[in-house]
């Protein structure tokens, strides 16, 4: 396969960096909604949520604030394939989150490397330049932390033996290495290769989990068909 032209590679890295920034900003915004010291707490509305069921919050009232007078809707029971099926579906979803997050982890780390080198090359008395570079360093470090936090949350939510054996140790290695300094492009390249290998293992495991999910559904369908025949 032919190599992509430099312009295409640049656009791809810009897209990754933009996604990484959006991911980190989104996670920070989500956390702020639950921080009482943040202006975004409860979406900026300081009104306490009413308890006891006597009154709906204004955002939920809609056209029928007197919700207790509304007719009771019939319950809709979703078809369940059992707890094992639910665990497999949840694990596969979290694996997808890990894969997506890891795919955008390297751009902020590469930016940190570049800015650290830029900081070293500044003249001794260039305080304004140091302040500017440090501000950008902090921003990239925040992106990196946000992405790593997304990986950790997904990792800790997965309950699957094969994941714990084959994927979790590699994910932990990546997270540990991500916060350590990279002295040259070779060490950074090795880190990127580790991420690539990890995402390949995640992709394979996702496929295996999908086959297990399909098997459970197929067995359920066969049991239902047998019952109908009886």
Phi, psi and omega in degrees: 000135182290148176290148178288145177297155181307322181297319180294320177298320180296318179296322180295317180293322177298320179295318178297316181296320179295319179294319179299318180295318180295322180296314180294317180296320180296319180293319180296320179294321178298316180296323182296331181294342180249008178262113183298339180271001181262147177292343180268004181301125184055039178068022179086001180260111183283353182297129180292146178290125181294139180251163175093349177083004182283336182212138176275149171301150184303323182293340182256351187293317179061221183272354183231075180297333179273072189292336184289341180272354181285149178294149180282124180283144178294145179290138175250113182265116180286145179293126181248138178258012175101165184297326180295320177297317181296321178296319180295317180297315180296318180296319181294322178295316180293325175299321177297321178295319178297314181299316181294319181292316180297330182293343181242015181281327185289325181303312178295328178292319177296321178295321177298317177302314183295318181289326176296320177294320178297322179296319181295333184271354178289149179290157187305318185264009183277074183292323180296317179295319179296319179297318180295314181294320180296323178297317179291324176299315180298321180296316179292324178295324177294319176301312180301316181296319180297318179293316180297322179296321177297319178297316182297316180298317179291317180302314185287345181269351184275126176244084182210122183302318182295323177297315182295331180277315193257331188250314186305316179301321180290320177299318179297321178298318180296316180296320178294318183287332186297333183263359179267154182290146174252118186277338181206175182291334181294313180295324178292321178297321177296322178296316179296323178294323178296319177298316181298316180296322180295316180295329176293319178294320178298316180299317180296317180294323176301319179296319179295318179296323178297320178296321177294321178297314179297322180297317179298316180294320180294318179295322178295316180297322179293320178297318179296321180294321178296322179295319180297323180292326178292000000 
